[in-house]
Amino acid sequence: MEPRVANKFRLGRKIGSGSFGEIYLGTNVQTNEEVAIKLENVKTKHPQLLYESKLYRILQGGTGIPNVRWFGVEGDYNVLVMDLLGPSLEDLFNFCNRKLSLKTVLMLADQMINRIEFVHSKSFLHRDIKPDNFLMGLGRRANQVYIIDFGLAKKYRDTTTHQHIPYRDNKNLTGTARYASMNTHLGIEQSRRDDLESLGYVLMYFLRGSLPWQGLKAGNKKQKYEKISEKKVSTSIEALCRGYPTEFASYFHYCRSLRFEDKPDYAYLKRIFRDLFIREGFQFDYVFDWTILKYQQSQIAPPPTRGPGMDAGPSSAIPNGEQSGRQAGLSSLDPSRRRNSGNLLPREKSPVANDATISTDAMRASGSTRHVDSSGRARIPDTRPRSSPRDGSSNQNAAAGTNKYESTLKGIESLNFDDNKRVG
């Protein structure tokens, strides 16, 4: 007899795993709709699935929040059934040869700020903002960005009175060191400003191809975090953003100017990027870099094997062996890499009504005609750490490379594009 969950979902093949448990492709036996099924052993030392399911329930209904279909216990497992989503932004970054265009980054930034603002509006911090935790949708929602993985989320204010949590220091690092804010490295309790600063590092990672504090050698995790912190502190905002539009430096200066309890001006941050978008002459058409690749590639050669240490590393604040890992389980594909080149394609339709469609006219808030020349930027080599809790042997990586690549192509193919619907 085939395994079932809640007598409603058929358990299929495994599509992801992590030290928290395993993730399977599932099928609703009544509707034939595919879902993601996350399994966590009930005996795990630090269970997180129940907490995460509660967070999703609180956030339910928000744009870019995956729907929870069912949570409960089946045999020896806590089970969370959710929407099946598309590739993560880390997957797509790899697919586009580890560099994204300014246009793609700005279109993503607009949605990502919206997602973070929504989570904050529900009185929670995410505390693990990274490319792996943002996924694209599938089908008619292929252009919508989803935010996932609330295992490290924390309530920062009372839901009724909005009384903010108190300022504290001497805190351990929570999140992923590569994208952690300066104050998080310094042991200061996180607040809304820190989620936004982390997003700034994600955007620069997409533009640059890597961050200056990647690939640092250290004897253990504590020393590694210290080295990342030292490099981050010693890298000025201007140095980090050199060669890119000044709006990115302005974003960081604003985030770091916020006090602990301050409510960020999310509209201001979106506006500076939208104004830049218009001055660059871009069309908000949802044609991302990977959209172009999908249309260009009719025959694909097997890619280079995905080497070890390609992800950002585990999220902290969960003991070793209990890291949430990359939430690929909500996604229908695994990462790989291809170079982005080519001309613009027909514009895409807006993903959903809830994400306000941003037309060229609606975004024209500035009369400036300044254009930042970002062409000719040297590709920064990948200097990521060469070790990871999820690293396998070189033979295993080589064997998995082709399978992951084929899976990625299938996921990219599942992104639905309608040439007849145009935006802006």
N, C-alpha and C positions, 0 to 999 in steps of 0.2 A: 504493500500500500504506500502511495506517495506521501511524503511528509507534508503536513499542513499546519498552519498557524491560525488559531482562533476559528478553525474549521472553515476558513474563508479564503486564506491565501496559500497557494501552493509554493513550496520552497523549491527554488531552482538552483542553478550553479552559483558557486562562490564568485563574487566580483570584487572583493576587497577584504583586507584584514588589517588588524593592528593588535597591539598588546591588550586593548580593551575587549577584543572579541573579533567576530567575523561578520561579514556583510554578504548577503545573498540577493540575487535577483529573485523576485517573487512575482506571482501572478494572481490576481483576483479571479477566483474560479467562476464567479458570477458574471463579471464584465469582461474578463480576459485582459484587463489593464495591468501593465507591469508596474511593480513597486520595488522599493528597496527595503530589505528586512535586516535589521541589525540585531545580532545575538550577543549577549553578555552572560557569562557563567554566573549563576547566583552566588557561588562561593568566592567570587573575586574579592580581593582584599579591599579594594577601593572602588566600589560600584559607582557608576556615574549615569547609567542609562535612565534611571527613574528621574533623577534631577533634570537631566537634559529634556526628557519628555515633558516635564512640568513647564520648563522654560518655553518650549515650542507651543504649548497650550496657551500660555500667557500672550505670546506674540502672534498667535494664530489670526489670520485675516489680513495681516500686513503684506504689502507688496514685497515680493522677493523673500518671503518666509515659506519654507516647504510645509506642506500639510502633514499632520500626524494622522495616520489611518487607524492605528490601534497600538496600545501598549498593554503588556501583561506578562504573566509568567507561563511558560510552556515547558513542562518537565524541569530540567536543570538550568533553564535559561530565562533571563529577562529578555523580552522581545519588543523591539520598536519597529513598527511598520510605517514607512513614510513614502512621500513622492519620490519617484526615480527622477534624478536630475541629469544634466549633461556634464561636460567636462569642467574641471576647476580652472581658475585663471592660471594656476601653475602649470596645468596640463597644456593649456593653449599657449602660454609663454614658451614652453619647450617646443611645441608644435611649430611655432613661428621662429624657431632658431634663437630663442632666448634674447629677443629684442622686440619691443613693440613700438609702433609709430606714435608720434605726438597725438595724432587724431584719435587713435584707438584708446590711448591712455586717458585723454580728456573725456571721451564718451563713457569710459568705465568709471572715472572719478565721480562724475555726476551721479550715477546710480549708487556707487559705493558710499558716498556721503549721505545719500538718502537712507540707505539701509542702516547705517550707524545712527543717524538721527532718530529713526524709528525705534531702534532698540533702546536708546537713551530715553525716549519719550515714555517707554514702559517701565522706567526706573531701574534699568539694568545696564551694566557695562559688559562688553564682550570679553575684553582682556586677552584675546588671542587673534588679533587682526593680522592676517597673512594671506597670500594668494591662494593657498590650499583651502581656505575657508570661505571662498567666494566661488560659486558654481554658476554656469549658464544653464538656462532651462532647455527644454526639448520642444520640438514641434513648433507650434505657434508662439511659444514663449522662449524661443531660442535666443532672442536678443535681450532677455531679462536676466539681470544679475540677482542671484540668491545668496543670502548669508547663512552659514551653517555652523555647527559645532559650538554648542553653548555649555560645554563641560566645565569651562573655567569662568563662566559668567558670574557676576556678583551684583546684588542689589546695592545701589549707591545712595538711595534715598527712600524714605517711607512713602508708600504708594498713595496714602491719603493726605498726610500733612506736608509731604515733600521735604521733610527734615533730612538734610544731607548727612552722610556718615562723617565721623570726625577725622581730622587730619592725623595721620600716624606716620612714623618712619620705622627704620629697622625691619622692614618687611623683606621677605624672600622674593626673588624674581618670579613673577607669574606671567606665563605667556611664552613666546618664542624669542630668544635672545636677539636674533638678527633684526627683528622689527620692533623690539621693545623701546619705549620712550626713554629719554635721558633720566627722568625722575624715577622711572621703574628700576633702572639700573642702580640708582642712588638709594633705593630702599624705601621710597616714598609711596604711601598708599595711592592706588590708582583712582583717577576720576575721569570725567568725560574727555578732558583735554588729551589724555594719554591714548585713548582709542584713535583719536584724530591724528596725533603725531605718528602713531604706528602706520596709519594709512599713508601718510606722507612718505615714509620709507618704502612702502610697497610701490607707490607710484614712481619713485626714483629708481627702484630696482627694475621696474618694467622698462623705463626709458634708457637707463645706463647699461643694463644687462647684468649688473652685479652691484653690490655695495662695498665700500672700502674696507669694512670689517669682516668680510668673508675670507675664509681660508686661513685664519690665524691658527697657529699651532700652539697646543697647550697639553700639559700632562694629564689633566682631568677636567671634568665639567666646570668645577668652581673656577679654576684658573682660566678656562676658556671664556666664561662669562666676564671675568675681570678684564681680560684682554679686549673683548668686544666693547666693554664699557669704556675702557681707556681710549680706544681708537675712535669711538663715537664722540666722546667728549672733546678729543683733540681735532676732530674734523669739523671745521666751521660750516655753517649753513651755506655760505657762499662757495666754499670748496666742493661741498656735496652737489650743489646745483649748478656748478660752473658749466657753461656751454649750453644751458637749457633756459627757456623763458624765465624771466625774473619772478613770474607769478608763483613758481614753485618755492623759491626762497621766501616770498611773502607769506605763503601758506605756513611754512615752518615758523617764521617769526611770530605769526599770529598765534599759533598753537602754543608756543613756548611763553607767550605773554599772558596766557590765561592763568588766573589763580585757581587754587584747588577746587573751590565750590562754584566757579563761574560756569554759566551756561554758554556754550559756544554759539557764535553767530553762524549757524550752518548756511544760511542764505548768502552771507558774505563770501564764504569759501566757495560755494557753487558759482556765485556771480563772477569772481575773479577768473575762474577757469572758463566760464561761458564767454566772457568778454574776450579772452585770449582765443578761444575757439573761433569766434567771429572774425577777429583781426587776422587770423591765419587763413581765412577764406574757406574753412571747412564746411561741409554740409552735415547736419546731424541726421544721417541717413541709416544708421545702424549697420553700415558696411565696415566691419572690423577687419583687422589684418587676416584673421583666419577665414573670413568670408571670401577674401580674394584668393587665398590658397585653395579653397575648396573648388572654385571655378577654374583655377589654372591647372590643377594637377589631374591629368587623365591617367597617367602611368607613374607609379611611385616606386622607386628603388628602395630596398631595405635600408634603414637609417643606420648611423653608427650606434653601437651598443650603448645603452644608457648606463653611464658609469656610476660607481658608488658615490654616495654623498651628494646626490643631486637635489635633495629637498632641504628645507630650512632647518631640519633637525626637530627633535621632539619638543612639545610644549612643556614648560616647567610647571611646578606646583602639583604634579602627580608623581608619586614615587616611581623609581625605575621599575620597568616591567608593567607599569600601569598607564603609560602615556596614551593619550587618545590617538596619537598617530595622525596621519593625513586622512581626512574624511572622504577618501575616494569611494567609499561604499555607497554614498548617495548618488554617485556619478556613474554614468554608463560606460566610461572609458578610462584608460590609463594614459600617462604622458608620453610624448615623444617629440622629436624636433624636426622642423623643416624651415628652410629659408623663405622669407617673405619677399616677393617682388611682383611687379605688375601694375596694371592700370586699374582705375576705379570701375566698379561694377554698378549695375542698377541699384538704386537705393532700396533699403529694406523698410518694411512696415514697423511701426511702433510695437513693442512687445505687448503692452497692456494699457488699458485706459487709466489705471491708477497711477502709473508713472507718467507724469505730464509730458506730452510730446513737445519737444523743444524745436520749434521751427526757426529758420534763419531770422525772420522778422521779429519773432518773440525774443530772440536772444540779443538783438541789436541794442545794447544798453550803452555802448561806447562809440564815440566818433573817431577814436584813434585809428590810424591806418598803419601803425607800427607792425612790422613783420620781423619775427626773430628767425634768423637763418640757422636752422638746426641741421642742415645738410652737411655731409662730410664728417660726421662725428665718428671717431674711431670706435670700433666695437671692442668693449672691454672684455678681456678673456675671463672665462669662468674660473674663479678662484675659490670655489666653495670647499668646505672641509671635505676631506677624502675618507671620512668615516661616518657611519650612521648606525643607529640601533637596528635599522631595517636592511643594512647591507648584507648581501649574500656573497657566495663565492663568485669568482669571475665567470666560471662555467655556468652557474645558475643565471647570472645577469645576461650572459650571451644568449642562453636558451630563451630567457624571458623577453629579450629585446624585440624579436620579431613579433611575438604574440601581443606584446603591449602596443607595438606600432599598428598592427592590424586592428586592434581594439580601438585605438585612437581614430583611425580612419573611419571605422564604422560609426563612432560617436560623432565625428565631424559630419559624416553623411546624414546623420539623423537630425542635424540642425536644419530646420525647414526654412526655405527662403521663397518669398513670393515676389516675383519680378514686377507684378502689375500694381502692387500697392506701394505708394511712395510717401515719404514724410517730408515736410518742410517745403 
